[in-house]
Amino acid sequence: MLPIVGDVALPTDYRERFANRLRSLREAAGLSIDKASEQGGLSTNFWGSVERMEKEPCLDSISGFARGLGISVRMLMTLEGDDTYDPERKELNSILDLLRPEELVLILKISKLIYNYKAERLTSAEPR
C-alpha cells in the first residue's frame, strides 16, 4: 500500500523506478554512460551513481539526463506504470500487443533505424 498525502498516493520506489528508466533508455539508445553524460553535460560518476540509486538528481540534473538521451524531460519522467502516455503511444502499445514475436523484432529494427537517423542528423548539425 502506498502512503497517501492529501489525495495523492506517493510511490515508495520512485528512485528505483527513475534509475531503471534512465538505464533502460540509455541502453535502448545504444549510449555508454560516458557518451550520454557528455551529451547531457553531467559527470559520468554522477550519471552512474543515479543509475545505481546512490544519488538523487535535482531538476537541473534531470534536464541534463534528458539532453544526454536526446529526449524531453517529460518523456524521461514518464515512469513505468504511469498512465500519462499520449493517445498515440497508447495506440502504438495496443498495436504492438497484437504482433507476433518476429513482427516485434522487425518493428524494433525499424525504430532503431529511425532513432539512429535522428541522432546522426543532430550530430551533423552541431557546430564544430
Residue frames as a rotation matrix with the C-alpha (Angstrom) as fourth column:
MET 1
0.583 0.813 0.000 0.00
0.813 -0.583 0.000 0.00
0.000 0.000 -1.000 0.00
LEU 2
-0.288 -0.673 0.681 1.32
0.649 -0.660 -0.378 3.41
0.704 0.334 0.627 -0.97
PRO 3
-0.529 0.096 -0.843 1.44
0.703 -0.508 -0.499 6.22
-0.476 -0.856 0.201 1.61
ILE 4
0.219 0.719 0.660 -1.24
0.895 -0.417 0.157 8.86
0.388 0.556 -0.735 0.98
VAL 5
-0.724 -0.332 -0.604 -0.54
0.513 -0.845 -0.150 12.61
-0.461 -0.418 0.783 1.11
GLY 6
-0.506 0.677 -0.535 -3.75
-0.708 -0.680 -0.191 14.55
-0.493 0.282 0.823 0.56
ASP 7
0.631 0.763 0.142 -5.45
-0.489 0.533 -0.690 12.69
-0.602 0.366 0.710 -2.28
VAL 8
0.493 -0.542 -0.680 -2.20
-0.745 0.139 -0.652 11.57
0.448 0.829 -0.335 -3.90
ALA 9
0.945 -0.267 0.188 -0.57
0.140 0.852 0.505 8.16
-0.296 -0.451 0.842 -3.39
LEU 10
0.460 -0.860 -0.222 3.20
-0.880 -0.475 0.013 8.56
-0.116 0.189 -0.975 -3.22
PRO 11
0.804 -0.225 -0.551 5.27
-0.040 0.903 -0.427 5.76
0.594 0.365 0.717 -4.73
THR 12
0.833 -0.510 0.215 7.85
-0.250 0.000 0.968 4.45
-0.494 -0.860 -0.128 -2.29
ASP 13
0.229 -0.759 0.609 10.15
0.633 0.592 0.499 3.20
-0.739 0.272 0.616 -5.06
TYR 14
0.955 0.233 -0.183 10.42
0.032 -0.696 -0.717 6.40
-0.294 0.679 -0.672 -7.09
ARG 15
0.248 -0.937 -0.245 14.25
-0.796 -0.341 0.499 6.44
-0.552 0.072 -0.831 -7.00
GLU 16
-0.437 -0.368 0.821 14.43
0.037 0.904 0.425 2.84
-0.899 0.216 -0.381 -8.22
ARG 17
0.469 0.694 0.546 11.82
0.636 0.164 -0.754 3.48
-0.613 0.701 -0.365 -10.92
PHE 18
0.869 -0.200 -0.453 13.73
-0.384 -0.850 -0.361 6.54
-0.313 0.488 -0.815 -12.15
ALA 19
-0.115 -0.985 0.127 17.08
-0.685 0.171 0.708 4.73
-0.719 -0.005 -0.695 -12.10
ASN 20
-0.252 0.101 0.963 15.62
0.417 0.909 0.013 1.82
-0.873 0.405 -0.271 -14.08
ARG 21
0.795 0.592 0.133 14.02
0.410 -0.362 -0.837 4.21
-0.447 0.720 -0.531 -16.58
LEU 22
0.598 -0.647 -0.473 17.26
-0.670 -0.728 0.148 6.15
-0.440 0.228 -0.869 -17.02
ARG 23
-0.396 -0.797 0.456 19.31
-0.415 0.598 0.685 2.99
-0.819 0.082 -0.568 -17.56
SER 24
-0.033 0.434 0.900 16.82
0.598 0.731 -0.330 1.34
-0.801 0.527 -0.284 -19.92
LEU 25
0.921 0.353 -0.167 16.52
0.109 -0.644 -0.757 4.48
-0.375 0.679 -0.632 -22.07
ARG 26
0.283 -0.901 -0.330 20.30
-0.807 -0.410 0.425 4.87
-0.518 0.146 -0.843 -22.24
GLU 27
-0.497 -0.473 0.728 20.79
-0.102 0.865 0.492 1.24
-0.862 0.171 -0.478 -23.19
ALA 28
0.356 0.717 0.600 17.96
0.617 0.302 -0.727 1.36
-0.702 0.628 -0.334 -25.74
ALA 29
0.916 -0.066 -0.395 19.64
-0.280 -0.812 -0.513 4.39
-0.287 0.580 -0.762 -27.32
GLY 30
0.725 -0.686 0.054 22.90
0.614 0.609 -0.502 2.41
0.312 0.397 0.863 -27.51
LEU 31
0.488 -0.520 0.701 24.72
-0.364 -0.851 -0.378 5.01
0.794 -0.071 -0.604 -25.41
SER 32
-0.195 -0.606 -0.771 27.51
0.730 0.435 -0.527 4.41
0.655 -0.666 0.358 -22.94
ILE 33
0.587 0.312 -0.747 27.39
0.770 -0.501 0.395 6.34
-0.251 -0.807 -0.535 -19.68
ASP 34
-0.418 -0.835 -0.357 30.40
0.597 -0.549 0.585 8.30
-0.684 0.032 0.728 -20.97
LYS 35
-0.813 0.111 0.572 28.63
0.497 -0.379 0.781 9.39
0.303 0.919 0.253 -24.17
ALA 36
0.200 0.979 0.042 25.26
0.755 -0.181 0.631 10.12
0.625 -0.094 -0.775 -22.53
SER 37
0.442 -0.059 -0.895 26.80
0.772 -0.483 0.413 12.13
-0.457 -0.874 -0.168 -19.70
GLU 38
-0.692 -0.720 -0.059 28.94
0.549 -0.577 0.605 14.09
-0.470 0.386 0.794 -22.15
GLN 39
-0.585 0.550 0.596 25.88
0.521 -0.308 0.796 14.97
0.621 0.777 -0.106 -24.25
GLY 40
0.465 0.867 -0.178 23.98
0.659 -0.205 0.724 15.96
0.591 -0.454 -0.666 -21.11
GLY 41
0.055 -0.535 0.843 26.76
-0.281 -0.818 -0.501 17.98
0.958 -0.209 -0.195 -19.50
LEU 42
0.824 0.227 0.519 26.92
-0.561 0.200 0.804 15.71
0.079 -0.953 0.291 -16.45
SER 43
-0.279 -0.944 0.175 29.80
-0.957 0.289 0.032 13.77
-0.081 -0.159 -0.984 -14.92
THR 44
-0.141 0.165 -0.976 29.99
-0.415 0.885 0.210 10.06
0.899 0.435 -0.057 -15.65
ASN 45
-0.916 -0.232 -0.328 30.36
0.190 0.471 -0.862 9.34
0.355 -0.851 -0.387 -11.94
PHE 46
-0.697 0.714 0.067 27.15
-0.535 -0.456 -0.711 11.20
-0.477 -0.531 0.700 -11.15
TRP 47
-0.051 0.689 -0.723 25.21
-0.933 0.225 0.280 9.53
0.355 0.689 0.631 -14.00
GLY 48
-0.374 -0.181 -0.910 26.33
-0.084 0.983 -0.161 6.10
0.924 0.016 -0.383 -12.80
SER 49
-0.995 -0.026 -0.096 25.54
0.093 0.090 -0.992 6.87
0.034 -0.996 -0.087 -9.17
VAL 50
-0.382 0.923 -0.056 21.97
-0.863 -0.377 -0.337 7.86
-0.332 -0.080 0.940 -10.11
GLU 51
0.065 0.371 -0.926 21.54
-0.711 0.669 0.218 4.66
0.701 0.644 0.307 -12.14
ARG 52
-0.520 -0.335 -0.785 22.79
0.246 0.822 -0.514 2.70
0.818 -0.461 -0.345 -9.09
MET 53
0.535 0.844 0.047 20.41
0.300 -0.242 0.923 4.65
0.790 -0.479 -0.382 -6.82
GLU 54
-0.151 -0.680 -0.718 23.29
0.977 0.006 -0.212 6.05
0.148 -0.733 0.664 -4.77
LYS 55
-0.889 -0.110 -0.445 22.37
0.191 -0.971 -0.143 9.68
-0.416 -0.212 0.884 -5.51
GLU 56
0.131 0.979 0.157 19.16
0.854 -0.032 -0.519 11.52
-0.503 0.202 -0.840 -6.23
PRO 57
-0.600 -0.444 0.666 19.13
0.766 -0.557 0.319 14.08
0.229 0.702 0.675 -9.05
CYS 58
-0.399 0.451 -0.798 17.91
0.199 -0.807 -0.556 17.67
-0.895 -0.380 0.233 -8.83
LEU 59
0.653 0.757 0.007 15.84
0.203 -0.166 -0.965 19.35
-0.730 0.632 -0.262 -11.55
ASP 60
0.399 -0.585 -0.706 18.92
-0.845 -0.533 -0.036 20.67
-0.355 0.611 -0.707 -13.38
SER 61
-0.650 -0.668 0.363 20.36
-0.514 0.738 0.438 17.14
-0.560 0.098 -0.823 -13.46
ILE 62
-0.022 0.733 0.680 17.09
0.364 0.640 -0.677 15.69
-0.931 0.232 -0.280 -14.74
SER 63
0.811 0.255 -0.527 17.25
-0.314 -0.570 -0.759 18.17
-0.494 0.781 -0.382 -17.60
GLY 64
-0.086 -0.943 -0.320 20.84
-0.951 -0.018 0.309 17.05
-0.298 0.331 -0.895 -18.27
PHE 65
-0.528 -0.026 0.849 19.79
-0.030 0.999 0.012 13.40
-0.849 -0.019 -0.529 -18.33
ALA 66
0.540 0.808 0.233 17.10
0.284 0.085 -0.955 14.20
-0.792 0.582 -0.184 -20.90
ARG 67
0.624 -0.403 -0.670 19.61
-0.733 -0.600 -0.322 16.14
-0.272 0.692 -0.669 -23.05
GLY 68
-0.414 -0.875 0.251 22.06
-0.752 0.484 0.446 13.26
-0.512 -0.004 -0.859 -22.78
LEU 69
-0.429 0.355 0.831 19.43
0.322 0.919 -0.226 10.84
-0.844 0.171 -0.509 -24.03
GLY 70
-0.998 0.040 -0.040 18.11
-0.053 -0.444 0.894 13.23
0.018 0.895 0.446 -26.70
ILE 71
-0.310 0.943 -0.117 14.56
0.763 0.320 0.562 13.17
0.568 0.085 -0.819 -25.31
SER 72
0.010 0.409 0.912 12.23
-0.287 -0.873 0.395 15.54
0.958 -0.266 0.109 -23.49
VAL 73
-0.844 -0.232 0.483 12.14
-0.503 0.034 -0.863 15.79
0.184 -0.972 -0.145 -19.70
ARG 74
0.075 0.966 0.246 8.50
-0.975 0.123 -0.184 14.72
-0.208 -0.226 0.952 -19.89
MET 75
0.563 0.099 -0.821 9.44
-0.481 0.847 -0.228 11.51
0.673 0.523 0.524 -21.68
LEU 76
-0.508 -0.827 -0.241 12.22
-0.184 0.377 -0.908 10.80
0.841 -0.417 -0.344 -19.20
MET 77
-0.825 0.171 0.539 9.88
-0.563 -0.158 -0.811 11.33
-0.053 -0.972 0.227 -16.27
THR 78
0.325 0.908 -0.266 7.17
-0.898 0.384 0.214 9.03
0.296 0.170 0.940 -17.63
LEU 79
-0.614 -0.600 0.512 8.00
-0.762 0.620 -0.187 6.17
-0.205 -0.505 -0.838 -15.31
GLU 80
-0.784 0.286 -0.551 6.85
-0.053 0.853 0.519 2.63
0.619 0.436 -0.654 -15.95
GLY 81
-0.524 0.681 -0.511 3.29
0.851 0.445 -0.279 2.17
0.037 -0.581 -0.813 -14.77
ASP 82
-0.650 0.312 -0.693 2.35
-0.033 -0.922 -0.385 5.84
-0.760 -0.227 0.609 -15.19
ASP 83
-0.040 0.737 0.674 -0.80
0.887 0.337 -0.315 6.38
-0.459 0.586 -0.668 -17.19
THR 84
0.278 0.095 -0.956 0.32
-0.018 -0.994 -0.104 9.68
-0.960 0.046 -0.275 -18.67
TYR 85
-0.625 -0.541 0.562 1.05
0.506 0.267 0.820 8.40
-0.594 0.798 0.107 -22.17
ASP 86
-0.601 0.368 -0.710 -0.14
-0.672 -0.713 0.200 10.32
-0.432 0.597 0.676 -25.18
PRO 87
0.480 0.851 0.215 -3.04
-0.522 0.474 -0.709 8.82
-0.705 0.228 0.672 -27.15
GLU 88
0.531 -0.341 -0.776 -0.60
-0.759 0.215 -0.614 7.95
0.376 0.915 -0.145 -29.95
ARG 89
-0.595 -0.796 0.112 1.61
-0.744 0.492 -0.452 5.96
0.305 -0.353 -0.885 -27.58
LYS 90
-0.279 0.589 0.758 -1.40
-0.545 0.553 -0.631 4.13
-0.791 -0.589 0.167 -26.18
GLU 91
0.745 0.572 -0.345 -2.50
-0.583 0.305 -0.753 3.24
-0.325 0.762 0.560 -29.70
LEU 92
0.115 -0.800 -0.589 1.02
-0.801 0.276 -0.531 2.09
0.587 0.534 -0.609 -30.61
ASN 93
-0.694 -0.357 0.625 1.20
-0.695 0.560 -0.452 -0.08
-0.189 -0.748 -0.636 -27.49
SER 94
0.219 0.862 0.457 -2.14
-0.515 0.500 -0.696 -1.66
-0.829 -0.083 0.553 -28.43
ILE 95
0.747 -0.005 -0.664 -0.88
-0.641 0.258 -0.723 -2.44
0.175 0.966 0.190 -31.93
LEU 96
-0.297 -0.948 -0.113 2.37
-0.830 0.315 -0.460 -3.86
0.471 -0.043 -0.881 -30.57
ASP 97
-0.378 0.235 0.895 0.37
-0.687 0.577 -0.442 -6.16
-0.620 -0.782 -0.056 -28.31
LEU 98
0.660 0.748 0.073 -1.20
-0.459 0.478 -0.749 -7.71
-0.595 0.461 0.659 -31.41
LEU 99
0.413 -0.566 -0.713 2.05
-0.850 0.042 -0.526 -8.54
0.328 0.823 -0.464 -33.20
ARG 100
0.942 -0.224 -0.251 3.86
0.253 0.963 0.088 -11.88
0.222 -0.147 0.964 -33.35
PRO 101
0.585 -0.765 -0.269 7.43
0.287 -0.115 0.951 -12.02
-0.758 -0.634 0.152 -31.93
GLU 102
-0.254 -0.724 0.641 9.09
0.899 0.067 0.432 -11.87
-0.356 0.687 0.634 -35.37
GLU 103
0.331 0.439 0.836 7.00
0.696 -0.712 0.098 -8.80
0.638 0.549 -0.541 -36.23
LEU 104
0.971 -0.024 -0.237 8.08
0.173 -0.614 0.770 -7.15
-0.164 -0.789 -0.592 -32.98
VAL 105
0.103 -0.993 0.050 11.72
0.634 0.104 0.766 -7.73
-0.766 -0.047 0.641 -33.94
LEU 106
-0.205 -0.114 0.972 11.08
0.939 -0.302 0.163 -6.01
0.275 0.947 0.169 -37.27
ILE 107
0.755 0.534 0.380 9.39
0.385 -0.831 0.403 -3.03
0.530 -0.158 -0.833 -35.56
LEU 108
0.744 -0.549 -0.381 12.32
0.301 -0.233 0.925 -2.79
-0.596 -0.803 -0.008 -33.15
LYS 109
-0.221 -0.862 0.456 14.82
0.856 0.053 0.514 -2.72
-0.468 0.504 0.726 -36.03
ILE 110
0.069 0.333 0.940 12.82
0.779 -0.607 0.158 -0.04
0.623 0.722 -0.301 -37.84
SER 111
0.942 0.326 -0.075 12.55
0.287 -0.674 0.680 2.04
0.172 -0.662 -0.729 -34.65
LYS 112
0.378 -0.884 -0.276 16.30
0.496 -0.058 0.866 1.85
-0.782 -0.464 0.416 -34.09
LEU 113
-0.313 -0.449 0.837 16.94
0.949 -0.175 0.261 2.96
0.029 0.876 0.481 -37.68
ILE 114
0.490 0.573 0.657 14.67
0.513 -0.799 0.314 5.96
0.705 0.183 -0.685 -37.18
TYR 115
0.933 -0.159 -0.324 16.33
0.238 -0.405 0.883 6.81
-0.272 -0.900 -0.340 -33.85
ASN 116
0.043 -0.996 0.080 19.86
0.707 0.087 0.702 6.49
-0.706 0.026 0.708 -35.28
TYR 117
-0.102 0.006 0.995 18.89
0.895 -0.436 0.094 8.63
0.434 0.900 0.039 -38.29
LYS 118
0.834 0.465 0.298 17.61
0.272 -0.815 0.512 11.34
0.481 -0.345 -0.806 -35.92
ALA 119
0.734 -0.609 -0.301 20.75
0.302 -0.105 0.948 11.11
-0.608 -0.786 0.107 -33.77
GLU 120
-0.165 -0.818 0.551 23.03
0.923 0.069 0.379 11.34
-0.348 0.571 0.744 -36.83
ARG 121
0.207 0.316 0.926 21.20
0.693 -0.716 0.090 14.41
0.691 0.623 -0.367 -38.12
LEU 122
0.987 0.159 -0.023 21.50
0.122 -0.651 0.750 16.13
0.104 -0.743 -0.662 -34.72
THR 123
0.419 -0.903 -0.096 25.20
0.515 0.150 0.844 15.29
-0.748 -0.403 0.528 -34.50
SER 124
-0.254 -0.533 0.807 25.95
0.967 -0.123 0.223 16.55
-0.020 0.837 0.547 -38.02
ALA 125
0.480 0.518 0.708 24.05
0.533 -0.813 0.234 19.79
0.697 0.265 -0.666 -37.31
GLU 126
0.775 -0.231 -0.588 26.22
0.507 -0.326 0.798 20.63
-0.376 -0.917 -0.135 -34.27
PRO 127
0.839 -0.542 0.038 28.79
-0.435 -0.711 -0.553 23.39
0.327 0.447 -0.833 -34.81
ARG 128
0.692 -0.653 -0.308 32.34
0.670 0.740 -0.062 22.07
0.268 -0.164 0.949 -34.76
